Amino acid sequence: MQKGSLVCVGTGMTLGAHISPISRSHIEQADVVFVLVSDGVTEQWISQMNPDVRSLQPFYCEGKSRMETYQQMVDVMLAQVKQQRNVVGAFYGHPGVFAWVPHNAIKQAKKLGFKAYMEPGISAEDCLIADLAIDPGQFGCQHYETSQFMFYKRTIDNAAYLILWQVGVAGDRSLAKFSTGAEYKQLLVQLLAEYYPLQHQVILYEAITLPLQQPRIEYLALADLPLATMDFKTTLVIPPSQKMQLNSALLTRLEALTTAEQVSNATENN
């Protein structure tokens, strides 16, 4: 194993409230820290933990492919690892959730023979579950990145929650836009209308990043989605529109198994 390392940590969603002790320790002890967080205040807060904190935010640019941006972020972190430095990448939320850069930076660092791993953080999904009082185990949850959901054929269970991430850039094939227009959202609505009534109540959700904020929890009809205000951090939550249907055939087979076990146990006891 070569000298030099990469640890990608999660800072959570809310400033100061969500970061774990081990992630904070990694930031404090690193030779250099690269940050990609939700706002400048959080970036300044992390800068107080280490004398060499560098922002990845300047790599973003309207009209520039995000894949080019992401690869540049990976390259700049790995350049420091190759200099045998202990590098930390600090990312808002969970560094493994909807985060191409941490996954690929760790993969490439390992391939080069360096120690590289990830520390979890509180994600927007965790905040969503708490703020909307959703139990994923009650009806089940389906999660998709919105554009991927549009680009590929999916089988949707409308008796479960459907959660679509990054709805503000729905339908962007260029990976270069910071938002898409109402006509893109209308195509999304048309797709969703195959599974849900147009008057079905959906939720636009945004987690807080600063302690004094309130989460965005906006209820609206599916048909009204195209004209709603959305950006990168907006998530679309679609509650179930149908009741779960019992699988009677399988339940009958399970009952038969239970009966057979009871008969077998009774025979053994006699």
Backbone hydrogen bonds, N-H to C=O, Kabsch-Sander energy under -0.5 kcal/mol:
donor,donor_aa,acceptor,acceptor_aa,energy
2,Q,113,G,-2.1
5,S,85,R,-1.7
6,L,115,K,-2.2
7,V,87,V,-2.1
8,C,117,Y,-2.2
9,V,7,V,-0.6
9,V,89,G,-2.6
10,G,119,E,-0.6
11,T,91,F,-2.4
12,G,93,G,-1.7
15,L,209,T,-2.9
17,A,14,T,-1.3
18,H,14,T,-1.3
20,S,10,G,-0.5
24,R,20,S,-2.3
25,S,21,P,-2.2
26,H,22,I,-2.1
27,I,23,S,-2.0
28,E,24,R,-2.4
29,Q,25,S,-1.9
30,A,26,H,-1.0
30,A,27,I,-0.6
31,D,86,N,-2.5
32,V,86,N,-1.3
33,V,52,D,-2.7
34,F,88,V,-3.0
35,V,54,R,-2.6
36,L,90,A,-2.6
43,E,39,D,-1.6
44,Q,40,G,-2.4
45,W,41,V,-2.2
46,I,42,T,-2.2
47,S,43,E,-1.8
48,Q,44,Q,-0.7
48,Q,45,W,-0.9
49,M,46,I,-2.0
50,N,46,I,-0.6
54,R,33,V,-3.4
56,L,35,V,-2.9
59,F,56,L,-1.6
60,Y,57,Q,-2.1
63,G,176,A,-2.6
64,K,61,C,-2.1
66,R,175,L,-3.4
69,T,65,S,-1.9
70,Y,66,R,-3.2
71,Q,67,M,-2.2
72,Q,68,E,-2.0
73,M,69,T,-1.9
74,V,70,Y,-2.2
75,D,71,Q,-2.6
76,V,72,Q,-2.3
77,M,73,M,-1.6
78,L,74,V,-2.6
79,A,75,D,-2.0
80,Q,76,V,-0.8
80,Q,77,M,-0.6
81,V,77,M,-1.7
82,K,78,L,-2.7
83,Q,79,A,-0.6
84,Q,81,V,-1.9
85,R,80,Q,-1.4
87,V,5,S,-2.9
87,V,85,R,-0.8
88,V,32,V,-2.1
89,G,7,V,-2.4
90,A,34,F,-3.4
90,A,88,V,-0.6
91,F,9,V,-2.6
91,F,89,G,-0.6
92,Y,36,L,-2.1
93,G,12,G,-2.9
97,V,94,H,-1.6
98,F,96,G,-0.6
103,H,99,A,-1.1
104,N,100,W,-2.2
105,A,101,V,-2.8
106,I,102,P,-2.4
107,K,103,H,-2.1
108,Q,104,N,-2.5
109,A,105,A,-2.4
110,K,106,I,-2.4
111,K,107,K,-1.8
112,L,108,Q,-1.5
113,G,110,K,-1.5
114,F,109,A,-2.5
115,K,4,G,-0.9
117,Y,6,L,-1.8
119,E,8,C,-2.8
127,C,123,S,-1.9
128,L,124,A,-2.6
129,I,125,E,-2.4
130,A,126,D,-1.7
131,D,127,C,-3.3
132,L,128,L,-2.6
134,I,129,I,-1.7
138,Q,135,D,-2.1
139,F,135,D,-0.7
140,G,136,P,-0.9
142,Q,161,Y,-2.0
144,Y,163,I,-2.3
146,T,165,W,-2.8
149,F,145,E,-2.5
150,M,146,T,-1.7
151,F,147,S,-2.4
152,Y,148,Q,-1.8
156,I,154,R,-0.7
158,N,156,I,-0.8
160,A,157,D,-1.6
161,Y,140,G,-2.4
162,L,238,I,-2.3
163,I,142,Q,-3.3
164,L,162,L,-0.5
164,L,236,L,-3.0
165,W,144,Y,-2.6
165,W,163,I,-0.6
167,V,234,T,-1.4
168,G,231,D,-0.9
168,G,234,T,-0.5
169,V,166,Q,-1.3
170,A,167,V,-1.6
172,D,169,V,-1.9
173,R,171,G,-0.8
180,T,168,G,-2.0
184,Y,181,G,-1.0
185,K,181,G,-1.5
186,Q,182,A,-2.2
187,L,183,E,-1.3
188,L,184,Y,-1.5
189,V,185,K,-2.4
190,Q,186,Q,-2.4
191,L,187,L,-1.8
192,L,188,L,-2.6
193,A,189,V,-2.3
194,E,191,L,-1.3
195,Y,192,L,-2.3
196,Y,192,L,-2.0
200,H,197,P,-1.8
202,V,220,L,-3.2
203,I,237,V,-2.6
204,L,218,E,-2.5
205,Y,203,I,-0.5
205,Y,235,T,-2.9
206,E,216,R,-1.6
213,Q,210,L,-1.9
216,R,206,E,-2.2
217,I,215,P,-0.7
218,E,204,L,-2.4
219,Y,217,I,-0.6
220,L,202,V,-2.0
222,L,200,H,-1.9
223,A,198,L,-2.6
224,D,221,A,-1.6
225,L,222,L,-1.6
227,L,224,D,-0.9
228,A,225,L,-1.7
234,T,231,D,-1.7
235,T,205,Y,-2.5
236,L,164,L,-2.8
237,V,203,I,-3.1
237,V,235,T,-0.6
238,I,162,L,-3.1
238,I,236,L,-0.5
241,S,158,N,-2.7
242,Q,158,N,-1.6
246,L,244,M,-0.5
248,S,246,L,-1.3
251,L,247,N,-2.3
252,T,248,S,-2.1
253,R,249,A,-1.6
254,L,250,L,-2.4
255,E,251,L,-2.3
256,A,252,T,-1.9
257,L,253,R,-2.0
258,T,254,L,-2.3
259,T,255,E,-2.4
260,A,256,A,-2.5
261,E,257,L,-2.3
262,Q,258,T,-2.2
263,V,259,T,-2.3
264,S,260,A,-2.4
265,N,261,E,-2.6
266,A,262,Q,-2.2
267,T,263,V,-2.2
268,E,264,S,-2.1
269,N,265,N,-2.0
270,N,266,A,-1.2
